[in-house]
Amino acid sequence: MSKKKNVRDSALQLLETIEKNQAYSNLLLNNAIEKNEINPIDVGLLTELVYGTLQRKMTIDFYLKPFIEKNKKLQSWVINLLRMTLYQMVYLDKIPERAAIFEAVEIAKRRGHKGIASLVNGVLRSIQRNGLPSLDAITDPAERISIETSHPLWLVRRWVNQFGVEKTREMCEVNLTAPLQTGRVNLTRISRDECLDLLEEEGFEVEPSPILPEAIKCLRGNLASSKAFKYGLLTIQDESSMLVAHALGIKEEEVILDACAAPGGKTTHIAEKLANSGKVISLDLHEHKVKLISENAERLGLENIEAQKMDSREAAAQFEKESIDRVLLDAPCSGLGVMRRKPDMKYTKKEQDLSQLQTIQLSLLQSVAPLLKAGGTLVYSTCTVDRAENQEVMEEFLREHPEFEGDTTFAERMPETIKPLISGYDVQILPQDFGSDGFYIACLRKKVE
């Protein structure tokens, strides 16, 4: 039992820290596993308790509300303990309700006093006895989706306007599920089939991706702990993110600029597609992130990457005009397409963040545009699904830059499975399309005078 308590105590501590400091759950979770020496058997439960409680927080609060309304001044740790326990009671079949309640009461005794332990017990027993309040009373479709899938109402309304009710519901539901880990095989060193064989020999459960010829899906295990990863035969990268290198239409010996490159997934993919020829200039604002790019390049045995610390908004002053064959701007964005990986993110984002980001995205485009050769390709990508950061940015940029046009040959370079989603020069991938990250890719061409 003591290990289990340790797991629940650790989970509660994490939920508290995430809420107080608005810190990223994935980083804190990894630190807690190391610091608290969590038994490897219990790591799955710890992850489930933290991510699951965060993912479903708004739904759980809806269920809890009638049972704690009278207790106006509950401390935040007590609310988080009730949330975490109710998550187990509602969503985890393997944990008996009585065990979840018993553990919660024990934690309440350790962290609080007899009165709090009694309150926790009373609330949870009352829920067990009376059942959960029904969501059927919520008649507004956006509000219903918001509570049912724990997405802020402003975001659901925004998506309903952009995608309609059904697509929004699908996206919100997919955001509640854990993403599969995917990897990109370093084809300069090994074939995909050989890499799959090596991983299977090591005990990983893997399969080829149906979307991309260089991608694999990991059904069991963590690819980062594999020998194949250690020896530079693969990189961990989402399938949506891999599509970017295809969109560029790379030819050997070219000079390509990756303007916001860290941690280097797209940079190394471009370098592999150049077959170690030409050059990838990779820029990032932060020294430690530039170091990450260089370390990734070294691990993969790629010698055609030049990583530099630079604010890409200064790039126009640092590089010669029309000296680059192709430019990738994977712009800083709200990250609304990767909510499955960062479940706490949906509660910290604000609507005004999106318009501020749009300003940054346009200024980055303005800066890199003059560096591109006539006839060259500019790919703009984000890991978000919002029009303000995607289509609106492209429309604005094209209005201000008549020397650019949408590249309608874009679809020819993309894998068959993606082609039906492409309209003209861009594609919006939603998380439910392939189970990959939500992602936007647009392809522009600089006109030849």
Backbone torsions as a table, in degrees:
resi	resn	phi	psi	omega
1	MET	NA	-34.4	-172.8
2	SER	-60.6	-36.9	179.0
3	LYS	-62.8	-43.8	-179.4
4	LYS	-59.8	-41.8	179.0
5	LYS	-61.1	-43.5	179.6
6	ASN	-57.0	-42.5	179.8
7	VAL	-63.8	-47.1	-178.1
8	ARG	-70.0	-38.3	174.9
9	ASP	-59.7	-45.2	179.5
10	SER	-63.5	-42.5	179.9
11	ALA	-61.7	-43.2	-179.8
12	LEU	-64.2	-43.3	178.3
13	GLN	-58.9	-43.0	179.5
14	LEU	-64.2	-44.5	180.0
15	LEU	-60.9	-38.3	177.5
16	GLU	-63.5	-48.8	-177.0
17	THR	-63.3	-43.2	-179.4
18	ILE	-60.9	-43.2	-177.4
19	GLU	-68.9	-43.9	-176.5
20	LYS	-70.4	-43.7	-171.4
21	ASN	-101.7	0.2	-174.1
22	GLN	47.7	41.7	-179.3
23	ALA	-88.5	154.3	-177.7
24	TYR	-71.9	128.8	-175.4
25	SER	-62.3	-38.8	-174.7
26	ASN	-64.9	-37.8	-179.8
27	LEU	-71.3	-45.1	-179.4
28	LEU	-63.2	-39.0	-178.3
29	LEU	-61.4	-47.1	179.7
30	ASN	-60.6	-41.7	178.7
31	ASN	-63.2	-42.5	-177.1
32	ALA	-65.2	-38.0	-179.9
33	ILE	-61.7	-42.6	179.7
34	GLU	-71.4	-49.2	-172.6
35	LYS	-65.9	-42.5	-176.7
36	ASN	-88.0	2.8	-179.7
37	GLU	48.5	51.7	179.8
38	ILE	-64.9	132.8	176.9
39	ASN	-58.0	130.9	-179.2
40	PRO	-50.4	-32.0	179.4
41	ILE	-63.2	-30.2	-174.5
42	ASP	-94.5	-5.7	-177.5
43	VAL	-60.5	-39.3	179.3
44	GLY	-60.3	-43.3	-179.7
45	LEU	-66.8	-43.2	178.8
46	LEU	-58.5	-47.5	180.0
47	THR	-60.7	-45.7	-179.4
48	GLU	-60.7	-45.1	-177.8
49	LEU	-64.5	-43.2	-177.5
50	VAL	-72.2	-55.4	-177.6
51	TYR	-64.2	-43.6	-176.9
52	GLY	-62.4	-45.7	-180.0
53	THR	-63.6	-40.1	177.3
54	LEU	-65.9	-47.2	-178.2
55	GLN	-55.2	-41.4	-170.4
56	ARG	-103.8	15.8	-169.8
57	LYS	-54.5	-45.3	-177.0
58	MET	-68.0	-37.4	177.4
59	THR	-65.8	-46.0	-179.9
60	ILE	-61.1	-42.4	179.5
61	ASP	-63.2	-36.2	176.9
62	PHE	-62.6	-43.3	179.3
63	TYR	-67.5	-37.9	-175.9
64	LEU	-73.9	-33.1	-168.1
65	LYS	-46.2	-53.0	-177.3
66	PRO	-64.0	-20.3	-176.4
67	PHE	-90.2	-15.1	-178.6
68	ILE	-122.4	7.2	-176.9
69	GLU	-55.4	-37.1	-176.7
70	LYS	-71.7	-26.3	-177.2
71	ASN	-92.5	84.1	-171.0
72	LYS	-68.3	-31.5	-168.9
73	LYS	-111.1	44.9	178.2
74	LEU	-70.7	136.6	176.5
75	GLN	-67.8	153.5	-174.9
76	SER	-60.9	-34.4	-178.5
77	TRP	-67.3	-31.2	179.2
78	VAL	-69.1	-42.4	178.5
79	ILE	-62.6	-43.7	179.3
80	ASN	-65.4	-34.9	176.4
81	LEU	-65.1	-42.9	178.1
82	LEU	-65.2	-41.8	178.0
83	ARG	-59.6	-49.7	-176.8
84	MET	-62.3	-38.2	-178.9
85	THR	-73.0	-41.1	178.8
86	LEU	-65.6	-35.6	175.3
87	TYR	-56.7	-44.9	179.8
88	GLN	-64.0	-42.4	-176.6
89	MET	-66.5	-37.5	-174.3
90	VAL	-89.2	-39.9	-167.4
91	TYR	-111.3	-14.3	-177.4
92	LEU	-110.4	101.4	-177.2
93	ASP	-65.7	-29.8	-172.9
94	LYS	-74.4	-17.4	-178.0
95	ILE	-101.8	117.1	178.6
96	PRO	-62.1	143.6	-178.2
97	GLU	-57.6	-41.5	-176.3
98	ARG	-63.7	-34.9	179.1
99	ALA	-68.0	-42.8	179.4
100	ALA	-61.6	-43.3	-178.9
101	ILE	-67.3	-44.4	179.2
102	PHE	-56.1	-48.1	-178.9
103	GLU	-61.3	-40.6	-179.1
104	ALA	-63.2	-43.1	-179.3
105	VAL	-64.9	-40.2	178.7
106	GLU	-62.8	-42.7	177.8
107	ILE	-63.2	-42.8	-179.9
108	ALA	-61.2	-38.0	177.7
109	LYS	-65.0	-42.9	-177.3
110	ARG	-68.8	-39.7	-173.4
111	ARG	-92.2	-23.1	-175.4
112	GLY	-123.3	-126.4	177.4
113	HIS	-143.2	-179.3	-173.9
114	LYS	-57.0	-39.2	-178.8
115	GLY	-62.1	-41.1	-179.9
116	ILE	-69.3	-41.3	178.2
117	ALA	-60.0	-40.3	-179.8
118	SER	-67.3	-40.5	178.2
119	LEU	-62.5	-47.7	179.6
120	VAL	-58.1	-46.6	179.1
121	ASN	-60.4	-45.4	-178.2
122	GLY	-61.8	-46.1	-179.5
123	VAL	-61.7	-47.8	-175.9
124	LEU	-68.6	-39.1	177.9
125	ARG	-66.5	-36.7	179.6
126	SER	-63.9	-41.8	177.2
127	ILE	-63.4	-43.4	-179.7
128	GLN	-59.8	-39.9	-177.0
129	ARG	-74.9	-46.4	-170.2
130	ASN	-94.2	-14.7	-177.8
131	GLY	80.3	173.7	-174.6
132	LEU	-88.6	149.3	174.2
133	PRO	-64.5	149.4	-176.4
134	SER	-84.8	143.3	175.8
135	LEU	-81.4	-8.5	-174.3
136	ASP	-63.3	-21.8	-179.4
137	ALA	-68.7	-18.5	-179.0
138	ILE	-85.0	110.1	-174.0
139	THR	-96.5	-25.0	179.3
140	ASP	-70.8	122.5	-173.8
141	PRO	-58.0	-41.9	-178.7
142	ALA	-66.6	-41.9	-179.9
143	GLU	-65.4	-39.5	179.2
144	ARG	-62.7	-46.7	177.9
145	ILE	-61.1	-42.4	-178.6
146	SER	-57.1	-50.9	-177.7
147	ILE	-73.1	-42.0	-176.5
148	GLU	-64.3	-34.2	-175.0
149	THR	-115.3	7.8	178.5
150	SER	54.2	55.6	172.1
151	HIS	-123.0	136.7	-179.2
152	PRO	-55.9	143.8	-174.6
153	LEU	-61.8	-38.0	-179.4
154	TRP	-60.2	-37.4	-177.9
155	LEU	-72.0	-43.5	178.7
156	VAL	-61.3	-45.9	179.2
157	ARG	-60.0	-41.1	179.5
158	ARG	-61.9	-46.1	180.0
159	TRP	-67.9	-37.4	177.4
160	VAL	-59.7	-40.2	177.3
161	ASN	-64.4	-34.8	-175.4
162	GLN	-88.3	-35.7	-172.0
163	PHE	-121.7	-11.1	-175.0
164	GLY	89.8	166.0	-173.4
165	VAL	-64.8	-46.7	-173.1
166	GLU	-65.8	-46.8	179.6
167	LYS	-63.8	-36.0	178.4
168	THR	-64.6	-46.2	179.1
169	ARG	-59.1	-46.5	179.6
170	GLU	-58.2	-45.3	-177.6
171	MET	-64.0	-44.5	180.0
172	CYS	-63.9	-37.8	178.8
173	GLU	-67.6	-42.0	178.7
174	VAL	-64.0	-36.0	179.9
175	ASN	-61.7	-15.8	178.9
176	LEU	-86.3	-7.7	-176.1
177	THR	-99.2	152.9	179.4
178	ALA	-76.3	135.2	179.6
179	PRO	-76.1	150.3	173.5
180	LEU	-79.7	141.5	174.8
181	GLN	-75.2	136.2	176.7
182	THR	-126.5	153.1	-179.4
183	GLY	-129.9	156.1	176.5
184	ARG	-112.9	121.3	-178.4
185	VAL	-74.9	134.9	177.5
186	ASN	-79.1	91.0	-172.5
187	LEU	-69.5	-7.7	174.3
188	THR	-76.0	-12.8	-176.2
189	ARG	-120.4	-26.6	-172.1
190	ILE	-158.6	152.4	176.0
191	SER	-83.0	162.1	179.7
192	ARG	-61.8	-44.0	-179.0
193	ASP	-60.2	-41.8	179.1
194	GLU	-64.5	-40.3	-179.9
195	CYS	-65.3	-42.8	177.4
196	LEU	-59.9	-42.5	178.6
197	ASP	-61.0	-45.2	-180.0
198	LEU	-60.2	-44.3	-178.6
199	LEU	-65.9	-39.0	178.7
200	GLU	-65.8	-38.9	176.4
201	GLU	-59.8	-33.7	-180.0
202	GLU	-79.2	-7.7	177.8
203	GLY	101.4	6.8	177.1
204	PHE	-82.8	146.9	174.0
205	GLU	-100.0	107.8	-173.7
206	VAL	-132.2	159.4	176.1
207	GLU	-150.0	156.5	178.4
208	PRO	-69.5	146.2	175.8
209	SER	-73.7	138.1	176.4
210	PRO	-79.5	-5.7	-174.1
211	ILE	-96.6	-44.3	-172.4
212	LEU	-128.6	141.0	-176.4
213	PRO	-69.2	-19.6	-178.9
214	GLU	-101.8	1.6	-172.7
215	ALA	-101.9	148.6	174.5
216	ILE	-131.6	153.3	176.2
217	LYS	-108.3	138.8	178.1
218	CYS	-106.8	115.2	-177.8
219	LEU	-90.6	-24.5	176.8
220	ARG	-150.1	133.4	-179.6
221	GLY	104.1	168.9	178.0
222	ASN	-114.8	113.0	-174.5
223	LEU	-57.6	-26.4	-178.8
224	ALA	-64.8	-18.9	179.5
225	SER	-96.8	6.2	-177.1
226	SER	-84.5	157.5	174.8
227	LYS	-66.4	-35.6	-179.9
228	ALA	-58.8	-39.3	177.6
229	PHE	-69.4	-47.6	-177.4
230	LYS	-56.6	-40.5	-175.9
231	TYR	-93.1	15.6	171.1
232	GLY	76.0	25.1	179.3
233	LEU	-91.7	-13.4	177.2
234	LEU	-154.4	162.8	178.9
235	THR	-127.9	145.9	175.1
236	ILE	-87.1	121.4	-177.2
237	GLN	-157.4	143.9	178.4
238	ASP	-75.2	149.4	-178.5
239	GLU	-60.1	-40.7	179.2
240	SER	-58.2	-42.4	-179.0
241	SER	-65.6	-31.8	179.0
242	MET	-67.7	-24.6	-177.2
243	LEU	-64.9	-23.5	-175.7
244	VAL	-60.6	-44.8	-179.6
245	ALA	-63.1	-33.1	176.4
246	HIS	-67.0	-40.8	-178.5
247	ALA	-61.5	-30.5	-178.1
248	LEU	-67.5	-26.2	-179.4
249	GLY	64.3	47.4	-171.6
250	ILE	-64.2	139.5	171.0
251	LYS	-120.5	146.8	-177.3
252	GLU	-57.6	153.4	178.8
253	GLU	72.4	4.1	-179.1
254	GLU	-79.8	160.0	172.3
255	VAL	-103.8	121.9	-174.6
256	ILE	-124.2	135.1	178.6
257	LEU	-103.0	125.1	171.7
258	ASP	-107.4	105.3	-164.7
259	ALA	-79.1	-27.6	177.1
260	CYS	-132.8	79.9	-155.9
261	ALA	-93.4	-24.7	-172.1
262	ALA	-64.3	148.0	1.2
263	PRO	-84.1	5.2	172.3
264	GLY	110.8	8.4	179.8
265	GLY	-59.7	-47.8	-178.4
266	LYS	-74.5	-37.9	176.9
267	THR	-56.4	-49.1	-176.8
268	THR	-69.1	-31.7	176.7
269	HIS	-65.1	-43.8	178.1
270	ILE	-60.9	-45.0	-179.3
271	ALA	-61.1	-39.0	177.4
272	GLU	-66.0	-41.3	179.8
273	LYS	-67.7	-24.1	174.5
274	LEU	-79.0	-1.5	-178.5
275	ALA	53.4	44.1	178.6
276	ASN	62.4	16.5	175.4
277	SER	-101.3	-178.0	175.1
278	GLY	56.3	-149.0	-177.2
279	LYS	-155.4	138.9	170.6
280	VAL	-111.1	119.2	174.9
281	ILE	-95.1	117.3	-174.2
282	SER	-113.3	120.7	-177.6
283	LEU	-110.3	143.2	168.7
284	ASP	-151.2	153.9	-174.6
285	LEU	-71.8	-28.2	-170.3
286	HIS	-111.9	133.5	-178.0
287	GLU	-56.0	-46.7	-176.2
288	HIS	-65.5	-28.1	178.6
289	LYS	-77.7	-34.1	175.8
290	VAL	-62.6	-39.2	178.2
291	LYS	-61.1	-40.4	178.1
292	LEU	-59.5	-43.5	179.6
293	ILE	-60.1	-47.5	-178.5
294	SER	-62.8	-39.9	179.1
295	GLU	-64.8	-41.2	177.6
296	ASN	-63.0	-43.0	179.8
297	ALA	-61.2	-42.2	-179.0
298	GLU	-65.5	-45.2	-179.9
299	ARG	-58.7	-38.0	-176.7
300	LEU	-87.0	-2.6	178.8
301	GLY	70.0	35.3	-178.5
302	LEU	-104.6	122.4	-174.4
303	GLU	-108.2	7.4	-176.6
304	ASN	-107.1	26.5	-179.3
305	ILE	-114.4	129.1	177.6
306	GLU	-117.1	101.9	-176.8
307	ALA	-93.5	131.1	-177.9
308	GLN	-133.2	143.8	173.7
309	LYS	-82.5	115.7	-179.4
310	MET	-163.5	141.7	169.6
311	ASP	-78.0	118.3	-175.0
312	SER	-62.9	-15.8	175.5
313	ARG	-70.0	-14.2	177.2
314	GLU	-98.7	0.7	-171.5
315	ALA	-59.1	-36.7	-177.3
316	ALA	-60.2	-31.1	-179.4
317	ALA	-84.0	-15.9	-173.2
318	GLN	-98.9	-25.3	-176.8
319	PHE	-117.4	157.5	180.0
320	GLU	-71.1	142.1	177.7
321	LYS	-60.3	140.6	177.2
322	GLU	51.2	44.1	-178.9
323	SER	-109.7	-2.8	-173.6
324	ILE	-114.5	135.4	-179.2
325	ASP	-74.6	-43.3	-179.0
326	ARG	-143.9	143.7	-179.8
327	VAL	-123.4	133.9	170.4
328	LEU	-112.0	124.8	169.6
329	LEU	-116.0	97.8	173.6
330	ASP	-91.9	91.9	-162.9
331	ALA	-75.7	150.5	170.2
332	PRO	-58.2	136.8	-174.6
333	CYS	-149.5	179.4	-178.6
334	SER	-70.3	-19.0	179.0
335	GLY	71.8	21.5	-176.3
336	LEU	-66.6	-11.3	177.7
337	GLY	-85.2	-10.0	-175.7
338	VAL	-117.8	30.2	-178.6
339	MET	-60.3	-28.2	-179.3
340	ARG	-63.4	-30.3	-179.0
341	ARG	-83.5	-25.5	-177.3
342	LYS	-132.8	75.9	-171.6
343	PRO	-62.3	-25.5	-178.7
344	ASP	-73.6	-18.1	-174.6
345	MET	-59.8	-35.5	-173.9
346	LYS	-65.7	-20.7	-179.3
347	TYR	-90.3	-15.4	-176.1
348	THR	-100.4	-21.6	179.7
349	LYS	-69.9	146.4	175.8
350	LYS	-122.9	153.5	-177.0
351	GLU	-59.9	-36.4	-178.0
352	GLN	-68.4	-19.6	176.9
353	ASP	-57.4	-34.6	-173.0
354	LEU	-68.0	-39.1	180.0
355	SER	-73.5	-32.5	176.2
356	GLN	-64.9	-40.1	179.2
357	LEU	-65.0	-38.7	179.9
358	GLN	-57.1	-40.1	178.7
359	THR	-62.0	-44.1	179.7
360	ILE	-65.0	-43.8	-177.8
361	GLN	-60.6	-43.2	179.6
362	LEU	-67.4	-38.2	-179.0
363	SER	-67.7	-34.5	176.0
364	LEU	-66.0	-43.2	177.6
365	LEU	-60.6	-43.6	-179.9
366	GLN	-58.1	-38.2	-175.1
367	SER	-73.1	-41.2	-175.4
368	VAL	-84.6	-21.9	-175.0
369	ALA	-54.8	-44.2	-177.2
370	PRO	-67.4	-17.8	-176.5
371	LEU	-76.0	-18.8	-173.9
372	LEU	-79.3	136.7	176.4
373	LYS	-67.3	153.8	172.6
374	ALA	-60.0	135.9	-176.3
375	GLY	85.3	-4.9	-177.4
376	GLY	-79.5	166.0	-176.3
377	THR	-108.2	133.8	173.3
378	LEU	-116.0	119.9	176.4
379	VAL	-107.3	127.3	176.9
380	TYR	-111.0	128.4	179.8
381	SER	-140.1	154.4	174.4
382	THR	-144.8	160.1	173.4
383	CYS	-103.2	46.2	175.9
384	THR	-129.5	170.9	-176.1
385	VAL	-121.5	13.6	-172.7
386	ASP	-97.3	133.5	-178.4
387	ARG	-56.5	-37.8	-176.3
388	ALA	-58.9	-34.5	-177.4
389	GLU	-95.4	-9.7	-173.8
390	ASN	-115.2	-92.7	-176.3
391	GLN	-58.2	-40.2	-178.6
392	GLU	-65.7	-36.8	177.1
393	VAL	-63.6	-43.9	179.8
394	MET	-64.6	-44.4	-179.5
395	GLU	-61.1	-43.7	180.0
396	GLU	-64.1	-45.1	-178.9
397	PHE	-62.1	-44.6	-179.5
398	LEU	-65.7	-33.1	176.8
399	ARG	-63.7	-41.2	-176.0
400	GLU	-83.7	-16.0	-175.5
401	HIS	-127.2	80.9	-179.0
402	PRO	-64.8	-12.5	178.1
403	GLU	-76.3	-5.6	176.7
404	PHE	-111.1	153.5	174.1
405	GLU	-142.1	157.4	175.4
406	GLY	-65.3	134.5	-179.3
407	ASP	-90.2	100.9	-176.0
408	THR	-81.7	-0.8	173.0
409	THR	-85.6	0.7	-178.1
410	PHE	-48.1	-48.2	-175.4
411	ALA	-59.5	-32.2	-177.5
412	GLU	-61.0	-28.5	-176.5
413	ARG	-89.2	-7.9	-171.6
414	MET	-96.5	153.6	178.2
415	PRO	-58.9	150.8	-175.9
416	GLU	-53.5	-40.9	-175.4
417	THR	-64.4	-25.0	-176.8
418	ILE	-87.1	-28.3	-172.2
419	LYS	-51.3	-40.9	-179.4
420	PRO	-61.7	-21.4	-179.3
421	LEU	-85.7	-14.9	-173.7
422	ILE	-82.9	130.7	172.8
423	SER	-124.3	112.0	-179.6
424	GLY	69.0	-115.4	-172.6
425	TYR	-105.7	6.0	-178.5
426	ASP	-143.5	168.1	178.8
427	VAL	-145.5	134.6	173.7
428	GLN	-110.6	113.3	178.3
429	ILE	-97.6	127.3	176.8
430	LEU	-98.7	154.1	-176.5
431	PRO	-57.0	-29.9	-177.9
432	GLN	-80.2	-10.6	-177.2
433	ASP	-64.6	-47.7	-177.8
434	PHE	-134.5	5.1	-174.4
435	GLY	76.6	12.0	177.7
436	SER	-98.8	-176.9	179.6
437	ASP	-67.0	151.5	170.0
438	GLY	-68.1	131.9	-169.6
439	PHE	-154.0	147.1	176.9
440	TYR	-124.5	135.5	176.8
441	ILE	-134.8	127.9	175.1
442	ALA	-125.5	144.3	-175.8
443	CYS	-124.0	118.8	179.9
444	LEU	-116.6	156.7	178.6
445	ARG	-125.5	138.6	176.3
446	LYS	-86.4	122.4	-174.6
447	LYS	-62.7	148.5	173.3
448	VAL	-91.4	126.4	-176.7
449	GLU	-59.5	NA	NA
